[in-house]
Amino acid sequence: MLNRKRNERNHTNHETSLIARGTVIRGDLRFSGTLHLDGRIEGTVLGEGDDAMFTLSEHGQVHGEIRVPQAVINGHVTGDVYVTVRLELAPQARIDGDLRYHTLEMAAGAQVNGRISRQAEEAQRELPAPDIELDEAMPA
């Protein structure tokens, strides 16, 4: 089920960065495009742009906050996760922290040890009614 939907997604940005297994980054990381993490990050992961996609493999770890539009998590996160568009939690995902999402797909076996809350959609704003004085009213 998860793999079928993953293949159907269209990514407009084809820039992909890979952080290999065994690599440890200490500090905050900002990225655009797609970031695939097999290693470990100790700091904040921040995706810039509406099409930023973060993928955490079953070997990957993040010790810090994640703030991205889209994510597929199958590794271990110690920290809060904020996903503004779509989050997929794969079977080996483990989040020790709070989770805020807009759309969530969660496989059997995935764990969230913290609060889970859905981000409310922004309310559509209505245009104010035009101020028409009685003298300016148009005849019907």
Secondary structure per residue as TSV (DSSP state, phi and psi in degrees):
chain	resnum	aa	ss	phi	psi
A	1	M	-	360.0	-46.8
A	2	L	H	-68.1	-42.6
A	3	N	H	-66.7	-36.5
A	4	R	H	-61.7	-46.8
A	5	K	H	-69.1	-34.1
A	6	R	H	-61.8	-38.7
A	7	N	H	-73.0	-21.8
A	8	E	H	-82.6	-14.1
A	9	R	-	-70.4	143.8
A	10	N	-	-108.9	122.6
A	11	H	-	-106.9	124.9
A	12	T	S	-78.3	-23.4
A	13	N	-	-106.8	121.0
A	14	H	-	-99.5	11.1
A	15	E	-	-77.6	121.8
A	16	T	E	-125.9	132.8
A	17	S	E	-114.1	142.6
A	18	L	E	-123.2	129.0
A	19	I	E	-109.3	111.2
A	20	A	-	-73.7	158.7
A	21	R	T	-57.6	136.2
A	22	G	T	93.8	-13.6
A	23	T	-	-87.0	134.2
A	24	V	E	-121.2	126.8
A	25	I	E	-113.7	123.7
A	26	R	E	-108.6	111.3
A	27	G	S	136.1	170.7
A	28	D	-	-76.8	148.3
A	29	L	E	-128.4	123.5
A	30	R	E	-110.6	138.2
A	31	F	E	-145.8	160.6
A	32	S	-	-129.1	163.8
A	33	G	S	79.0	-132.2
A	34	T	E	-120.9	135.4
A	35	L	E	-122.1	124.3
A	36	H	E	-111.8	122.2
A	37	L	E	-112.9	116.0
A	38	D	S	-105.6	-13.9
A	39	G	S	-96.2	-141.2
A	40	R	E	-136.3	137.1
A	41	I	E	-121.7	129.0
A	42	E	E	-111.4	88.5
A	43	G	S	157.4	-173.1
A	44	T	-	-82.2	138.4
A	45	V	E	-108.9	120.6
A	46	L	E	-126.3	116.8
A	47	G	E	-90.6	126.2
A	48	E	-	-104.5	132.3
A	49	G	S	100.1	150.7
A	50	D	T	-67.4	-21.4
A	51	D	T	-102.0	10.6
A	52	A	-	-65.5	133.0
A	53	M	E	-128.5	127.3
A	54	F	E	-113.1	128.0
A	55	T	E	-121.8	124.9
A	56	L	E	-112.7	114.7
A	57	S	-	-74.8	173.3
A	58	E	T	-63.6	-19.4
A	59	H	T	-92.7	-14.7
A	60	G	-	-79.6	154.3
A	61	Q	E	-141.3	142.5
A	62	V	E	-129.5	125.1
A	63	H	E	-112.5	86.1
A	64	G	S	158.3	-173.1
A	65	E	-	-85.6	146.1
A	66	I	E	-119.3	127.6
A	67	R	E	-132.6	101.9
A	68	V	E	-143.2	158.4
A	69	P	E	-72.4	-42.5
A	70	Q	E	-134.6	142.8
A	71	A	E	-152.4	147.9
A	72	V	E	-124.0	118.3
A	73	I	E	-116.9	127.7
A	74	N	-	-135.1	9.7
A	75	G	S	-119.5	-156.4
A	76	H	E	-107.7	127.6
A	77	V	E	-120.8	126.4
A	78	T	E	-112.4	96.7
A	79	G	S	149.3	173.9
A	80	D	-	-80.3	148.7
A	81	V	E	-125.0	128.3
A	82	Y	E	-124.6	115.0
A	83	V	E	-123.6	118.8
A	84	T	E	-86.4	-19.6
A	85	V	E	-116.1	-68.6
A	86	R	E	-146.2	132.9
A	87	L	E	-124.9	131.7
A	88	E	E	-118.1	121.1
A	89	L	E	-102.7	113.8
A	90	A	-	-81.9	171.8
A	91	P	T	-56.8	-30.8
A	92	Q	T	-98.6	10.3
A	93	A	-	-67.7	138.0
A	94	R	E	-141.2	119.2
A	95	I	E	-117.1	118.8
A	96	D	E	-104.9	84.9
A	97	G	S	163.1	179.0
A	98	D	-	-80.9	151.2
A	99	L	E	-128.3	125.7
A	100	R	E	-122.3	132.5
A	101	Y	E	-145.3	166.4
A	102	H	S	-104.1	-51.8
A	103	T	E	-126.4	133.4
A	104	L	E	-129.2	134.5
A	105	E	E	-124.4	123.1
A	106	M	E	-127.6	123.3
A	107	A	-	-85.1	157.0
A	108	A	T	-60.5	133.1
A	109	G	T	104.0	-23.3
A	110	A	-	-68.1	145.0
A	111	Q	E	-126.6	139.9
A	112	V	E	-129.9	115.7
A	113	N	-	-106.5	80.7
A	114	G	S	168.0	-171.5
A	115	R	-	-81.8	141.4
A	116	I	E	-117.8	125.8
A	117	S	E	-143.8	144.8
A	118	R	E	-89.7	135.2
A	119	Q	-	-77.3	127.4
A	120	A	-	-69.4	145.3
A	121	E	-	-69.5	148.5
A	122	E	-	-65.5	134.6
A	123	A	-	-69.2	138.6
A	124	Q	-	-70.8	133.6
A	125	R	-	-88.4	138.3
A	126	E	-	-97.6	144.3
A	127	L	-	-72.3	141.8
A	128	P	-	-67.7	150.3
A	129	A	-	-65.4	140.4
A	130	P	-	-67.2	144.7
A	131	D	-	-84.7	104.2
A	132	I	-	-113.0	121.4
A	133	E	-	-81.7	156.0
A	134	L	G	-59.2	-33.7
A	135	D	G	-68.1	-27.9
A	136	E	G	-94.4	0.4
A	137	A	-	-60.8	138.7
A	138	M	-	-88.3	141.2
A	139	P	-	-70.9	149.0
A	140	A	-	-83.3	360.0
